[in-house]
Amino acid sequence: MLLIFSDLDATLLDHNTYSFKEALPALQLIKQKKIPLILSSSKTYQEMIYIRKKLDNNDPFIYENGSGIYFKNKKVAFGSSYIEIHNILSKLKKQFSFLSFKDLGPLGIQKETGLDFNSSIRASQREFTEPISWKDTKQQLNKFKILLHQQNLILLQGGRFLTVSSPQTKGDALLWIKKRYESLSHKKIITIGLGDSENDINMLKKTDKAVIVRHPKKKPPKISMHPSIITTNEIGPKGWNEAIINYIG
């Protein structure tokens, strides 16, 4: 049995327009073959529900970088709560210069991302993680990471923002979902993973076949010691479409 795990921004969705139009042929093929497409993103639960509806997708999904899983109509939570993370960030603001999504608010998120206002509200409804826009030096960023680590938190680079979260990753969530499918289907599970950023590395490392989708503005993340990995020729959803058609077409 095949499972496809996919990041959203700059992978299945265009980095600038958030469109998946160029991936429609592959999306239609996935539906025809009845292959579960498990969306995996730093986005919130509310964002995922909205995007999932647009994609006509009814499969489980991973949200907020693996801190939350939606499976069989139930939420499964891992790691620290948003309140705990925000309290830690409030203290660190005295030493470092950054803007969190809470600082930006929906209007600021709209300006930073190009999302419409309602989408920006959904992006602000966080349960486990907090994206930040870093305004300080690289040297300070290294100190910031150390202090977060002392609080059992990590910092991941996404398509646009750095995200503060618990150590639970997309890769951990992938293994959790894979185990459930194995238990329910009694079949061997083969996984394909697609992503473009640092916060996808852990997920891609845990797949049987890994696809790095080219980002329009950044170099592909480096993944070592993987038995089957490719980097797409095309960017974003066009590259996503290319990879899926090549694998399952």
N, C-alpha and C positions, 0 to 999 in steps of 0.2 A: 504493500500500500504506500502511495506517495503522498507526502505532505509538503506544501510550499509555504515557507515563512518569508514575509516580505516587509521591509521598511517602507515608509510612505514618502516623506519629503525628499525630493531630488532622486528618488528611486522609482516608485510607481507613480508618484505625482511630480509634475514639473516644478522645478525650484522657484520659478517666478510666478507662474499662473495657477499652480496647484491643479492643473488639468491632467487627466489620465487618458485623454483621447488617443495618443499615439500608442498606448498599450492595449487598446480595445481588441485587436485580433487575438492576442494571447489570452486576454481575459475571457473572451468567448470560447476559446479552445479549452481552457481550464474548466469552464462550466459544462461544455459538451462531454468532457472526460470525467466529470464529477470528482475532480481533485480538490480537496480542501485547501483553500487559500487563507492562511492565518496571518492577519495583519499584525505587525509588530512595530511599535512606535513610541516616541517620547510624548506623544499627544495624550490628552486627558480622556477619561471614559466618555464624556459628553461629545468630544470631538470625534472619537472613534465610532460612536453610535451614528453620528451624522454622516461621516464618510462611508461607513459600511452600508448605509442605506443608499447612498448615491451609487455605490459600486454594485448594488444588489447582491451583497455578500451576507450570508447567514452563519458563517463559520466562527469558531472561537477567535479571540484576539488578545494581544498583549498590549498593555498600555503603560504609560509613564515609565518606559525603559525596563519593563519587567517587574516593577513593584506591584502591578495589578494584572490579573488575568480574568478574562470573561469566558466561562466554559459552561456549556449546558444551562444557559440562562441564570448563572450564578456568578457573583464576583468572588475572586479569591485574592486576599490581600497578603502582602509580604512587607517586612521592613518597617521603617520609621513612618510616623504620620507627618502630614504636611505641617501641622502646628509645631511639632518637635523640630523639624528642619528650619522652619521660619524663625523660631526662637534662637537657634544657634546662629543663623545668618544675621539676625539683628545685632548680636553681640560682636560678630566679626566686622560689621560695617564701620566700627570705630577704628579699625586698623587698615581696611582695604576699600578701594573705590570700585563699586559695581552697582548695577541696577538690577533688581529682581523683577519678576513679572508682577509681584504685588506692588512694587514701587511704580512700575509703568502704568498699571491699570489697563482696562480695555482699550482706551484711546491710545495710550503709549504702545501697547502691543500691536494695535492696528497700524500705527506709523512704522514700527520696526519690521513688521512682517509683510505688510501689504494685504492682510486679511480684511474682510469686511467686519463691521462692528459686531454683529452677532457671532461670527466665528471667533473674534477676539475675546468675547465673553466666555465662550466654551473653552478657549485656551487657558483662561485664568482660573477655571474651576478645578483646581488641583487637589489631589488626595495624598500624594506621597513624595512628590519631587518639586523642585523649583528651578526653572531656567533663569540664567543670569546673563547680562551683557557686561563683559569685563572692561573696566575703564582704567585699570592700573597696569603696572609693568609686568614683564614676564618673570622677573625675579620675585616680585610680590605674589604672582600667581603660584609659584612653586611653594612659597611659605603657606599660602592659602590652602593648597592641597594637603600639606602636612597636618595643618590644624583640623581640617575636615576628617582626615584619616584617624586622628586621635578621638574624634567623636563617632567613629564607625560609619562615616559617610564617604562617598566618592564623588569625583567630578568627571563628567563625561562630555566630550566634544560632539555636538550634533551638527546638523546641517547649517544652523544659524547661531545657536546659542550653546553656552556651557550649561550643563544641568547637574544640580546637586541632588543626590539620591542615596538611598541605602545601597549596600554592596550587591543586592539582588539585581541580576542583569537580564537582558533579553535572552541570553543563552541559558540561564537557569530556568526561565519560563518556558523556553522551547523544550527542554528535557522533561519538564513537568507535564506539558501537553502531550509530548511524544509517548510518555509512559501511559497516559490515560487512553490514548488511541490504541496502543498495543494491548492493553487490558480489555478494551471494548471489542476490538476487531479480531484478536487472537492471530494477527498477521504480523509479518516482519514489516517495520516501518522504514522507508527511505525518505530522507529529508533533503530539500533544496532550500537554500537561504539566499536572499538578495538584499544588499545594503550598500551604502555609499560612504559611511562615516565611521569615526572612531567608536561611537556607541553601538555600532553593529558588529564589531570584531568578535566579541564574545559569542554572539549568536552564530556568526558564520563559521567560527571554529568548531562548533558543535553540530554542524550539518554534514551530510555525506557529500553533497555537492554545494560549493560556495560560489556565489556570483558577486563580484564587486561592480556596481553600476557606476559608470563615470559621472562625476559631479562637474557642473559647468565652471566652477570657480576654484576647486581644490584638487590636490593630487589624491589618487586613490590611497586608502589606508593600506599599510603593509601587514600581511598575515603570513606568518611562517609556519612550516610544518603542517600543511594541510594536503591530504592526498589528491584532492580534486578541486581546483580553484581556477576561475577564469575572470578576466576583466573585460567588460563589454567595449566594443568599438564606439558605439553610440552613447549619447548622454541621456540621463533621466529615463522617462517612460519609454522612449524609443529604444534605449539600451535594454531596458527591462523586457520589452516585447521581443527583441532580438534573442535574448538568452532563453526565455521560456519556449519560444518557437523551436529553437535549436535543440532543447532538451526533450520536449514532449510532442513536438509537431510530427 
